[in-house]
Amino acid sequence: RARRRNLGTALTHASESIRAAIERMRRIAEDPVYQEQVRRLEALEADRHAQQAEARRLQYLVTSGIPRICWPHLDAPSDTPAVAAVRELLSPDPRRPSVVILGGPRGRGKTTALAFAAHARRGRLVEAQDLFRLSSFSADDWRDLQETPLLALDEAGAEFLGENLQGNFFSVLNARIQNPRPTALPTNLSPADFKARP
């Protein structure tokens, strides 16, 4: 019996201690100074997350091949036919095309549309003449172009395709079409001139 009494007393004291602790926490939570500190800490945490997200975005942009001049237009590009075409490429519709060719003269927003598409899918924008540099490196560079979520090849048709380069280039395109992965190929050439390319 004495043990039961002692146990009951201990439980009563523990219960009172818990109630007192809960009351202290309630008073602290209702304290305006405490609430202001919590808001300040939450704002600091949100700011830290925003800075980290911006750092990751800049790291991606620096390595993406997207020209700096396009960066301000990535989130809200002007509505042009080129942007409309790449929006279709970005569509989740399974019937969407896996390759879009943007044709037309300079100054029609093709590069901005490519930048928008590459950024939307965290893909790559590659200048066609840079394929010459890639042709002399390992197969890993070409595999990266095959596997990037979206490949935008600027100035397609303006480059000179040697035999080795042409083979690598068509392997990339074939792999992207077969898988399928979105690919955008803008060109300043007319449709007839583009089709006449080897």
C-alpha positions in Angstrom: 0.0 0.0 0.0 2.7 2.4 0.9 4.3 1.8 -2.5 1.0 2.5 -4.2 0.6 5.7 -2.3 4.2 6.8 -3.2 3.5 5.9 -6.8 0.3 7.9 -6.8 2.0 10.9 -5.2 4.8 10.7 -7.7 2.3 10.6 -10.6 0.4 13.6 -9.2 3.6 15.6 -8.9 4.6 14.6 -12.4 1.2 15.6 -13.7 1.4 18.9 -12.0 4.9 19.5 -13.3 3.7 18.7 -16.9 0.7 21.1 -16.5 3.0 23.8 -15.2 5.4 23.2 -18.1 2.6 23.4 -20.6 1.4 26.6 -19.0 4.9 28.1 -19.2 5.2 27.2 -22.9 1.7 28.7 -23.6 2.7 32.0 -22.0 6.0 32.0 -23.9 4.2 31.3 -27.2 1.7 34.1 -26.5 4.5 36.6 -25.6 4.7 39.3 -28.4 8.5 39.5 -28.1 8.8 35.7 -28.6 6.4 35.8 -31.6 8.5 38.6 -33.2 11.6 36.5 -32.7 9.9 33.5 -34.4 8.8 35.7 -37.3 12.3 37.1 -37.7 13.9 33.6 -37.6 11.3 32.3 -40.2 12.1 35.3 -42.4 15.8 34.6 -42.1 15.2 30.9 -43.0 13.1 31.8 -46.0 15.8 34.3 -47.1 18.5 31.6 -46.8 16.4 29.2 -48.9 15.8 31.9 -51.5 19.5 32.6 -51.7 20.4 28.9 -52.0 17.8 28.5 -54.8 19.2 31.6 -56.6 22.8 30.2 -56.2 21.7 26.9 -57.7 19.9 28.7 -60.6 23.0 30.8 -61.3 25.2 27.7 -61.2 22.9 26.0 -63.7 22.8 29.1 -66.0 26.6 29.5 -66.1 27.0 25.9 -67.3 23.8 25.6 -69.4 25.2 27.5 -72.5 22.3 30.0 -72.2 23.6 33.5 -73.3 23.6 36.0 -70.5 21.6 38.4 -72.6 18.7 36.0 -72.4 18.7 35.5 -68.6 16.3 38.4 -67.9 13.7 36.9 -70.3 13.8 33.3 -69.1 10.8 33.3 -66.8 8.5 35.5 -69.0 9.6 35.6 -72.6 7.8 37.7 -75.2 5.1 35.8 -77.1 6.6 35.1 -80.4 6.0 32.3 -82.9 9.3 30.8 -81.8 8.3 30.8 -78.1 4.9 29.3 -79.1 6.7 26.5 -80.9 8.9 25.6 -78.0 6.0 25.8 -75.6 4.5 23.0 -77.7 7.8 21.1 -77.3 7.6 21.5 -73.5 4.0 20.3 -73.4 3.3 17.2 -71.3 1.0 15.9 -74.1 2.5 12.6 -75.2 1.6 13.5 -78.8 3.8 16.5 -78.7 6.8 16.6 -81.2 10.1 15.5 -79.8 12.0 17.8 -82.3 11.1 21.4 -83.3 12.9 23.3 -86.1 12.6 27.0 -85.8 13.3 28.8 -89.1 13.5 32.4 -90.1 15.8 35.4 -90.4 17.8 36.8 -87.5 16.0 38.9 -85.0 12.8 36.8 -84.7 13.4 35.6 -81.1 14.7 32.1 -81.9 17.6 32.2 -79.5 15.4 33.7 -76.7 12.9 30.9 -77.3 15.7 28.3 -77.2 17.0 29.8 -73.9 13.5 29.7 -72.4 13.0 26.1 -73.4 16.4 25.0 -72.1 15.8 26.8 -68.8 12.3 25.4 -68.4 13.7 21.8 -68.6 17.2 22.5 -67.1 18.6 21.5 -70.5 21.5 22.7 -72.6 21.8 25.4 -75.3 24.8 24.6 -77.6 26.1 26.8 -80.4 26.4 24.7 -83.5 30.0 25.8 -84.1 30.8 24.4 -80.6 30.2 21.0 -82.0 33.7 21.3 -83.6 35.2 21.5 -80.1 33.1 18.5 -78.9 34.1 16.4 -81.8 37.7 16.3 -80.5 36.7 15.2 -77.0 35.5 12.0 -75.4 32.2 10.2 -76.0 31.1 11.5 -72.6 30.5 15.0 -74.1 28.3 13.5 -76.9 26.5 11.3 -74.4 25.7 14.4 -72.3 24.1 15.9 -75.3 22.0 12.8 -75.8 20.8 12.7 -72.2 20.3 16.3 -71.3 16.6 16.9 -70.6 16.3 19.4 -73.4 18.8 20.1 -76.2 18.7 23.4 -78.0 21.2 23.7 -80.9 21.5 27.3 -81.9 22.4 28.2 -85.5 21.7 24.7 -86.8 22.5 24.5 -90.5 25.2 27.2 -90.3 28.0 24.8 -89.2 30.1 22.7 -91.5 29.6 19.0 -90.8 32.6 16.9 -91.4 32.2 13.2 -91.6 33.1 12.4 -88.0 31.2 15.4 -86.7 28.2 14.5 -88.8 28.2 10.9 -87.5 28.3 12.1 -83.9 25.6 14.8 -84.5 23.2 12.3 -86.1 23.8 9.8 -83.3 22.8 12.5 -80.8 19.7 13.3 -82.7 18.7 9.7 -83.3 19.2 8.9 -79.5 17.0 11.9 -78.6 14.3 11.0 -81.0 14.2 7.3 -80.0 14.0 8.0 -76.2 12.2 10.7 -76.8 13.9 13.8 -75.4 12.9 17.4 -76.5 15.2 18.9 -79.1 15.0 22.4 -80.7 16.9 23.2 -83.8 16.6 26.9 -85.0 18.2 28.0 -88.2 18.5 31.2 -90.2 18.4 29.1 -93.4 15.3 28.9 -95.5 13.4 25.6 -95.4 14.7 24.6 -98.8 18.4 25.5 -97.8 18.0 23.7 -94.5 16.7 20.5 -96.2 19.5 20.7 -98.7 22.1 20.4 -95.9 24.0 17.1 -96.0 
